[in-house]
Amino acid sequence: MNGRRLFSSGLALSLIFSCCASPVSLGDVSITKGPPATQTVKEQSGLQLPCNYQLPAGYRQSSSVTLRWRKDNKTLRQAELGQASSTTSEPQLESMLREDARLTLNKQSGALQFASVLASDAGKYQCQLLVEGEMAASSSSGLLEVIEQLKFVPQPTSKNLELGSFSKVHCKAQGTPPPQVKWMRETQLPLPTNVTDQNGTLIFSQVSNDQRGQYTCLASNSQGQISATVSIGVVVAPKFSVPPEGPIETTEQGTVVMHCQAIGEPKPTIQWDKDLAYLNENNTDGERFTLMENGTLEIRNVQAEDEGRYGCTIGSSAGLKRAEVLLVVKSAKSASNSIVTRIIIVVICLAFLYFVLVLGLKVWYRYRRHLGKVQLEDATHAPNCDGHEHAEHEPCLTEANTSSKNLKSNKLRESPILEQESQVADEIV
């Protein structure tokens, strides 16, 4: 009897357990209400897309159930509905797959909430309930249309144009329907010469001073009209009239002057820096560093730590430009070594010039000696003009004979002198 009772009790418990443990069919998991087929809202208004779902309690004991919202077939937000994910301090909020604080997913109702709708939110939305190992339960897709507010993108801003340049000033607007954009000058005056309006873009073919002033951009559609006024200025970009030049070398305790002057409209300011750190009263010695009104930087009693790259930056509302110069500071010892080196170089150069001079003199003396020998030989072989012995030849003039004899005697006297000069030149070399 006891055995039969135990068997009956075990069978009853087994039946009860089997009944309780059997899973609920997927047909009990469904989306009862999804987003509307078509919905139109104005930009910057609030919105809530519904997603009412049916989920039996048996599935809530598991962490494998996920509520998901998709936009244009891409996951936008999702949240876990199992008990394992309900331990957070804010169980009604979802995990943010895209950084956008405007969107929240309510886990209890399944609704997707927009704090402020933007034009980029337009698209197709769908909510889904996913059970691990089962097919997803999905709602029908709903189309969200956004009436874009009339606005400038971006807002037009004032601008300075360089004199004589080709420039453009843009004005773009967005809205539903697409707006028309046009420019006009202050107090509805026509646009000045060399300025045209092409689809909301002001084109300045050649900027001149008479184009200064206020310009207004108008954008209009069925929603209404908006306007933005900007100021157009004409400037001359800063330029170096006296740029810093270098590198500059100096010795310790010396004085260095670095020039930097600029022109432009408006008048540019001048700022010096050392190794890209701006010079000011906090990082310089006021007794040694002086910045003059014309932009020149003077450094007195130069120290070794003053060595580096000095930059001069000129700037105004028309732009910025920078030029730099290298300052090299040499110690007194290195300076003296440099002087000695220069002296040695000068001495070597003088010695070389002396050698070239002596060599030239020697060549010159040898040339003179050779010339003298040739003339002497010519005088020695000259014929004797004697009427008796050379009667068959033409008669010789008495003066020619006398000149020939004088030349011969002169060459004989010069020959020893040339030999002495050549010997002197040889001894010098």
C-alpha positions as CSV (number, residue, x, y, z in Angstrom):
1,M,0.0,0.0,0.0
2,N,2.7,2.4,0.9
3,G,4.5,1.7,-2.3
4,R,1.4,2.4,-4.4
5,R,0.9,5.7,-2.5
6,L,4.5,6.8,-3.1
7,F,4.2,5.9,-6.8
8,S,0.9,7.9,-7.1
9,S,2.4,10.9,-5.3
10,G,5.5,10.9,-7.5
11,L,3.4,10.7,-10.6
12,A,1.3,13.6,-9.5
13,L,4.4,15.7,-8.8
14,S,5.9,14.8,-12.2
15,L,2.7,15.9,-13.9
16,I,2.6,19.2,-12.0
17,F,6.2,19.9,-12.8
18,S,5.8,19.0,-16.4
19,C,2.8,21.4,-16.6
20,C,4.6,24.3,-15.0
21,A,7.9,23.8,-16.8
22,S,6.5,23.6,-20.3
23,P,7.3,26.7,-22.3
24,V,4.7,29.1,-23.5
25,S,4.2,29.0,-27.3
26,L,5.6,31.9,-29.4
27,G,2.1,32.8,-30.3
28,D,1.7,34.4,-26.9
29,V,4.6,36.8,-27.6
30,S,3.4,39.5,-29.9
31,I,3.3,43.3,-30.6
32,T,-0.2,44.4,-30.1
33,K,0.3,48.0,-31.3
34,G,3.2,49.5,-33.2
35,P,3.9,52.9,-34.8
36,P,1.3,54.4,-37.1
37,A,1.6,53.8,-40.8
38,T,2.2,57.5,-41.5
39,Q,2.7,60.3,-39.0
40,T,3.6,63.9,-39.7
41,V,5.1,66.2,-37.0
42,K,6.7,69.6,-36.9
43,E,10.4,70.0,-36.2
44,Q,11.4,70.7,-32.6
45,S,8.1,69.2,-31.3
46,G,7.8,66.2,-28.9
47,L,6.9,62.8,-30.1
48,Q,6.1,59.3,-28.8
49,L,6.0,56.2,-31.0
50,P,4.0,53.3,-29.3
51,C,5.0,49.7,-29.1
52,N,2.6,47.8,-26.9
53,Y,3.7,44.2,-26.5
54,Q,2.5,40.9,-24.9
55,L,5.0,38.9,-23.0
56,P,4.0,36.0,-20.7
57,A,5.5,36.0,-17.2
58,G,7.4,32.8,-18.0
59,Y,9.6,34.7,-20.4
60,R,10.3,37.5,-17.9
61,Q,12.2,35.0,-15.8
62,S,14.8,34.9,-18.5
63,S,17.3,37.5,-19.6
64,S,17.1,36.4,-23.3
65,V,14.2,38.7,-24.2
66,T,15.1,42.0,-26.0
67,L,12.9,44.9,-27.0
68,R,14.4,46.7,-30.0
69,W,13.5,49.8,-32.1
70,R,14.9,50.0,-35.7
71,K,15.0,53.0,-38.0
72,D,15.5,52.4,-41.7
73,N,16.5,48.8,-41.0
74,K,19.2,49.8,-38.5
75,T,19.1,49.3,-34.8
76,L,18.3,52.6,-33.0
77,R,17.6,51.6,-29.3
78,Q,17.2,48.3,-27.5
79,A,16.6,47.0,-23.9
80,E,16.7,43.7,-22.1
81,L,13.3,42.7,-20.5
82,G,14.6,39.8,-18.4
83,Q,14.9,40.0,-14.6
84,A,18.7,40.0,-14.8
85,S,18.6,43.4,-16.4
86,S,16.1,44.9,-13.8
87,T,18.7,45.5,-11.1
88,T,19.7,48.9,-12.3
89,S,18.5,52.1,-10.5
90,E,16.6,53.1,-13.7
91,P,15.1,50.0,-15.2
92,Q,12.8,52.0,-17.5
93,L,15.8,53.3,-19.6
94,E,17.4,51.5,-22.4
95,S,21.1,51.0,-23.5
96,M,22.0,53.8,-25.9
97,L,23.4,52.4,-29.1
98,R,23.6,55.9,-30.6
99,E,24.6,59.0,-28.7
100,D,21.5,61.1,-28.7
101,A,20.0,62.3,-25.4
102,R,16.8,63.2,-27.2
103,L,15.7,59.6,-27.5
104,T,14.6,57.3,-24.7
105,L,13.0,53.8,-24.7
106,N,10.5,53.1,-22.0
107,K,10.8,49.4,-21.1
108,Q,7.4,49.1,-19.4
109,S,5.4,50.5,-22.3
110,G,7.8,49.9,-25.1
111,A,7.4,53.4,-26.4
112,L,10.2,55.3,-28.2
113,Q,10.1,59.0,-27.0
114,F,11.6,62.0,-28.8
115,A,12.2,65.1,-26.6
116,S,12.6,67.3,-29.7
117,V,12.1,66.1,-33.3
118,L,14.7,67.0,-35.9
119,A,14.5,66.8,-39.6
120,S,17.0,64.0,-39.6
121,D,14.5,61.8,-37.6
122,A,12.4,61.3,-40.6
123,G,12.3,57.7,-41.8
124,K,10.7,54.2,-41.3
125,Y,10.4,52.9,-37.7
126,Q,9.7,49.4,-36.5
127,C,9.7,47.8,-33.0
128,Q,10.6,44.2,-32.3
129,L,10.5,41.6,-29.5
130,L,13.3,39.1,-29.7
131,V,13.3,35.8,-27.8
132,E,16.5,33.7,-27.9
133,G,16.2,30.8,-30.2
134,E,12.8,32.0,-31.6
135,M,11.7,34.2,-34.5
136,A,11.3,37.8,-33.6
137,A,7.9,39.4,-33.2
138,S,7.8,42.6,-35.2
139,S,5.4,45.4,-35.7
140,S,4.5,46.9,-39.1
141,S,6.7,49.7,-40.2
142,G,5.6,53.3,-39.7
143,L,6.7,56.3,-41.7
144,L,7.6,59.5,-39.9
145,E,7.5,62.7,-41.8
146,V,9.0,65.9,-40.4
147,I,8.0,69.3,-41.5
148,E,11.4,71.1,-41.3
149,Q,11.3,74.5,-39.7
150,L,12.4,77.4,-41.9
151,K,15.9,78.3,-40.8
152,F,19.4,79.3,-41.9
153,V,22.0,76.6,-42.0
154,P,24.4,77.9,-40.9
155,Q,23.5,81.3,-39.7
156,P,25.1,84.0,-41.9
157,T,27.9,85.9,-40.1
158,S,29.8,89.2,-40.7
159,K,32.9,89.0,-42.8
160,N,36.0,91.0,-43.7
161,L,37.0,90.9,-47.3
162,E,40.5,91.7,-48.6
163,L,40.8,94.8,-50.8
164,G,41.0,93.8,-54.5
165,S,40.3,90.1,-53.9
166,F,37.6,87.8,-55.3
167,S,35.3,86.8,-52.4
168,K,32.0,85.0,-51.7
169,V,29.5,85.4,-48.8
170,H,27.1,82.4,-48.5
171,C,23.5,82.3,-47.2
172,K,21.8,78.9,-47.1
173,A,18.4,78.1,-45.7
174,Q,16.3,74.9,-45.2
175,G,12.7,74.2,-44.6
176,T,9.6,72.5,-45.9
177,P,8.9,73.3,-48.7
178,P,12.5,74.4,-49.8
179,P,12.8,78.2,-49.4
180,Q,13.9,80.8,-51.8
181,V,17.0,82.9,-50.7
182,K,18.1,86.3,-51.9
183,W,20.3,89.2,-50.8
184,M,19.6,92.9,-50.5
185,R,21.6,95.8,-49.3
186,E,20.7,97.9,-46.3
187,T,17.5,99.9,-46.6
188,Q,16.6,97.9,-49.7
189,L,19.3,99.5,-51.8
190,P,20.4,97.7,-55.0
191,L,23.7,95.7,-54.8
192,P,26.8,97.8,-55.6
193,T,28.9,97.4,-58.7
194,N,30.9,94.2,-59.1
195,V,28.5,92.4,-56.6
196,T,26.0,89.8,-57.8
197,D,23.6,87.4,-56.1
198,Q,23.6,83.8,-57.4
199,N,21.1,81.5,-55.5
200,G,21.9,83.1,-52.2
201,T,25.6,83.6,-52.6
202,L,27.0,87.1,-52.8
203,I,29.9,87.2,-55.3
204,F,32.4,90.1,-55.0
205,S,34.4,90.0,-58.3
206,Q,36.7,92.8,-57.0
207,V,36.4,94.0,-53.5
208,S,36.5,97.8,-53.1
209,N,36.0,100.3,-50.3
210,D,32.5,101.4,-51.6
211,Q,31.2,97.8,-50.9
212,R,31.4,98.2,-47.2
213,G,28.1,98.1,-45.3
214,Q,25.2,96.0,-44.1
215,Y,23.7,93.2,-46.3
216,T,20.5,91.3,-45.5
217,C,19.7,87.7,-46.5
218,L,16.0,86.9,-46.9
219,A,14.6,83.3,-46.9
220,S,10.9,82.6,-47.5
221,N,8.5,79.7,-48.1
222,S,4.9,78.9,-47.2
223,Q,5.8,79.0,-43.5
224,G,6.8,82.6,-43.7
225,Q,10.0,84.6,-44.0
226,I,13.2,85.0,-42.0
227,S,16.1,87.4,-42.4
228,A,19.7,87.8,-41.2
229,T,21.8,91.0,-41.5
230,V,25.6,90.8,-41.7
231,S,28.3,93.5,-41.9
232,I,30.8,93.4,-44.7
233,G,34.2,95.1,-44.1
234,V,37.1,95.8,-46.4
235,V,40.6,95.2,-45.0
236,V,44.2,94.9,-46.1
237,A,45.9,91.8,-45.0
238,P,49.0,92.4,-42.8
239,K,52.3,92.3,-44.6
240,F,55.9,92.6,-43.4
241,S,57.5,96.0,-44.4
242,V,60.7,95.1,-42.6
243,P,60.8,91.3,-41.8
244,P,63.3,89.9,-39.3
245,E,66.4,88.7,-41.0
246,G,69.1,86.3,-39.8
247,P,70.6,84.2,-38.5
248,I,72.2,86.7,-36.0
249,E,75.4,85.9,-34.2
250,T,76.6,87.7,-31.2
251,T,78.8,87.2,-28.1
252,E,77.8,87.2,-24.5
253,Q,77.2,90.6,-22.9
254,G,76.6,92.1,-26.4
255,T,73.6,93.9,-27.8
256,V,71.2,92.5,-30.4
257,V,68.6,94.4,-32.4
258,M,65.9,92.4,-34.3
259,H,63.7,94.4,-36.7
260,C,60.1,93.6,-37.4
261,Q,57.7,96.2,-39.0
262,A,54.3,95.6,-40.7
263,I,51.6,97.4,-42.7
264,G,47.9,96.7,-43.2
265,E,44.4,97.9,-42.6
266,P,43.5,97.9,-39.8
267,K,47.0,98.5,-38.4
268,P,48.4,95.1,-37.3
269,T,49.8,94.4,-33.9
270,I,53.3,92.9,-33.4
271,Q,54.0,90.1,-30.9
272,W,57.4,88.5,-30.3
273,D,58.0,84.9,-29.1
274,K,61.0,82.8,-28.3
275,D,60.8,79.1,-29.3
276,L,57.0,79.5,-29.7
277,A,56.5,81.0,-26.2
278,Y,55.3,84.6,-26.3
279,L,57.5,87.1,-24.6
280,N,56.0,89.1,-21.8
281,E,57.0,90.7,-18.6
282,N,56.6,87.5,-16.7
283,N,59.2,85.5,-18.7
284,T,61.7,88.2,-19.7
285,D,64.0,90.5,-18.0
286,G,62.6,94.0,-18.4
287,E,66.0,95.6,-18.0
288,R,67.5,93.7,-20.9
289,F,64.5,93.2,-23.2
290,T,62.9,96.2,-24.9
291,L,60.1,96.1,-27.5
292,M,60.0,99.4,-29.3
293,E,56.9,101.1,-30.8
294,N,57.8,100.2,-34.4
295,G,58.1,96.5,-33.5
296,T,61.9,96.2,-33.1
297,L,63.1,94.0,-30.3
298,E,66.3,94.9,-28.5
299,I,68.2,92.6,-26.2
300,R,71.0,94.1,-24.1
301,N,73.7,92.2,-22.1
302,V,73.0,89.0,-24.1
303,Q,73.2,85.8,-22.1
304,A,73.8,82.2,-23.3
305,E,70.2,81.3,-22.4
306,D,69.0,84.0,-24.9
307,E,70.0,81.7,-27.8
308,G,67.1,80.3,-29.8
309,R,64.5,81.0,-32.5
310,Y,62.7,84.3,-32.2
311,G,59.4,84.7,-34.0
312,C,57.6,87.9,-35.0
313,T,53.8,87.6,-35.4
314,I,51.8,90.4,-37.1
315,G,48.1,90.2,-36.9
316,S,44.7,92.0,-37.3
317,S,41.2,91.1,-38.1
318,A,42.4,90.6,-41.7
319,G,44.7,87.7,-40.7
320,L,48.0,86.6,-39.2
321,K,51.6,86.1,-40.4
322,R,54.7,85.0,-38.7
323,A,58.4,85.1,-39.5
324,E,61.3,83.9,-37.3
325,V,65.1,84.5,-36.9
326,L,67.8,82.4,-35.3
327,L,69.9,84.0,-32.6
328,V,73.3,82.4,-31.9
329,V,75.1,83.4,-28.8
330,K,78.9,82.6,-28.6
331,S,81.0,82.6,-25.5
332,A,84.0,84.9,-25.1
333,K,86.4,81.9,-25.4
334,S,84.8,80.8,-28.7
335,A,84.9,84.3,-30.0
336,S,88.7,84.6,-29.3
337,N,89.2,81.2,-30.9
338,S,87.4,82.5,-33.9
339,I,89.6,85.6,-34.2
340,V,92.8,83.4,-34.0
341,T,91.4,81.2,-36.7
342,R,90.7,84.2,-38.9
343,I,94.2,85.5,-38.4
344,I,95.8,82.2,-39.4
345,I,93.7,82.1,-42.5
346,V,94.8,85.6,-43.4
347,V,98.5,84.8,-42.9
348,I,98.2,81.7,-45.1
349,C,96.6,83.7,-47.8
350,L,99.3,86.4,-47.7
351,A,102.0,83.7,-47.9
352,F,100.4,82.2,-50.9
353,L,100.2,85.6,-52.6
354,Y,103.9,86.2,-51.8
355,F,104.8,82.9,-53.3
356,V,102.9,83.7,-56.5
357,L,104.5,87.1,-56.7
358,V,108.1,85.8,-56.4
359,L,107.3,83.0,-58.9
360,G,106.1,85.7,-61.4
361,L,109.2,87.8,-60.9
362,K,111.4,84.8,-61.6
363,V,109.6,84.0,-64.8
364,W,109.9,87.7,-65.8
365,Y,113.6,87.9,-65.2
366,R,114.3,84.7,-67.1
367,Y,112.3,86.0,-70.0
368,R,114.4,89.3,-70.0
369,R,117.6,87.3,-69.9
370,H,116.6,85.1,-72.8
371,L,115.5,88.1,-74.8
372,G,118.9,89.8,-74.2
373,K,120.8,86.7,-75.4
374,V,118.8,86.6,-78.6
375,Q,119.5,90.2,-79.3
376,L,123.2,89.8,-78.5
377,E,123.6,86.9,-80.9
378,D,121.9,88.9,-83.7
379,A,124.4,91.7,-83.1
380,T,127.4,89.3,-83.2
381,H,126.5,87.8,-86.6
382,A,125.7,91.1,-88.2
383,P,127.9,91.7,-91.5
384,N,130.9,94.1,-91.5
385,C,130.5,97.0,-93.9
386,D,133.9,97.3,-95.5
387,G,134.0,98.7,-99.0
388,H,137.1,96.7,-100.0
389,E,136.1,93.2,-98.9
390,H,132.5,93.3,-99.9
391,A,132.5,95.3,-103.0
392,E,129.9,93.0,-104.6
393,H,127.4,93.7,-101.9
394,E,125.3,96.8,-101.4
395,P,127.1,99.6,-99.6
396,C,126.5,99.9,-95.8
397,L,125.6,103.2,-94.3
398,T,127.9,104.6,-91.7
399,E,125.1,105.4,-89.3
400,A,123.9,101.8,-89.4
401,N,127.3,100.5,-88.7
402,T,127.6,102.8,-85.8
403,S,124.2,101.8,-84.4
404,S,125.1,98.1,-84.7
405,K,128.3,98.6,-82.8
406,N,126.5,100.6,-80.1
407,L,123.8,97.9,-79.8
408,K,126.4,95.2,-79.5
409,S,128.3,97.0,-76.8
410,N,125.1,97.7,-74.9
411,K,124.1,94.1,-75.0
412,L,127.5,93.1,-73.8
413,R,127.1,95.4,-70.9
414,E,123.5,94.3,-70.1
415,S,124.3,90.6,-70.2
416,P,126.1,90.5,-66.8
417,I,123.4,92.6,-65.2
418,L,120.6,90.2,-66.4
419,E,122.6,87.3,-65.1
420,Q,122.9,88.9,-61.7
421,E,119.1,89.7,-61.6
422,S,118.3,86.1,-62.5
423,Q,120.6,84.8,-59.7
424,V,118.9,87.2,-57.2
425,A,115.4,85.9,-58.3
426,D,116.6,82.3,-57.9
427,E,117.9,83.0,-54.4
428,I,114.6,84.6,-53.4
429,V,112.6,81.6,-54.5
